[in-house]
């Protein structure tokens, strides 16, 4: 955080030092115990001019000039970074009340009650950290989680009742057992081993977002088709379609809470950098700067997918080296080859392009630095960061700025995809209008 002193008798002197850029700010008074005024804005100078510079034309406007003695601010490159920085400031001052001030509600999860003798699933907004392997989410809303849970249960015979069962043949059962939609462990309609198999299948279905069920059904369908059992293959294909419809209700963000790891790429306040964020261990880490110097940035304005070398770090060339021969190739002077201006520019631009291996190493170093920050977060920070991630991810795609990446099937970060994503973010930064 940068800070400057504020003199109420000369507000223009302090305001003139502020940039007209996106930032998160805090206004502090003379008393050490006084609560600061914290906010975020796309134009720091303009916002603080309205707050700290009295205006005769707007006498009812909030004026804080008489109470402020110090301004602290931090420039941000994206709305995501602004929200994260604002939450950090509010949590430092107000503690758990920061969640209320930013309207950060706990996201909805599906919890698999595996510790129960007869497991079942429930929808909750308070996933247990001790059972993070059995909490699946976050979903966009509680209604979305409930819908996915209901549709998933239609594919299995798991119980839906909430009672702590004591199996007894005299138990009357329920409507689901009558409809053959439950194994009915309440009146010993199945063995404990059979119910254990069904509950394990549900757990695998949730952990893989239906992939485990799809693999089994597709294998059986292909085998039936190979054996010329077309009716059986058609029935299995119908089940595949049902599973795919249920799977579509769980976005890629939905996964076991203990395995929820993601990398977000956002625009940076610095023109030659991309901000990298890491969500791991229930907390958002970053931003960490990733330098785009030497990258090839996609030219979206041309309407094609061609790439051009970003003209950065081009060294100056003396004009006397090829005066009069510019653009005509190499010239000779007394038998000595003289490099023209255009040839020198092309040579330097080619040299400025970083090798692909160097870019991959650079990205891996950024991710390693973020992962090394292993400070144990509080419950407030964990809930706030998870809510911020959910709020950003479930925005409509046209409003969701930035990109997100998950681990691949081998448990590694897709470095090449991350580099391409960084190039897309950098290209949008180059085409964005400059403030101020």
Secondary structure, 3 states (H helix, E strand, C coil): CEEEECCHHHHHHHHCCCCCCCEEEEEECCCCCCCCEEEEECCHHHHHHHHHCCCCCCCCCCCCCCCCCEEEEEECCCHHHHHHHHHHHHHHHHCCHHHHHCCCCCCEEEEECCCCCCCCEEEECCCCHHHHHHEEEEECCHHHHHHHHHHHHCCCCCCCCCCCCCCCCCCCCCHHHHCCCCCCHHHCCCCHHHHHHHHHHHHHHHHCCCHHHHHHHHHHHHHHHHCCCHHHHHHHHHHHHHHHHHHCCCCCCCEEHHHCCEEEEEECCCCCEEEEEEEECCEEEEEEEEECCCCEEECHHHCCCCEEECCCCCCCCCCCCCCCCCCCCCEEECCEEECCHHHHHHHHHHHHCCCHHHHHHHHHHHHHHHHHCCCCCCHHHHHHHHHHHHHHHCCCCCCCCCEEEEECCCCCECHHHHHHHHHHHHHHHHHCCCCC
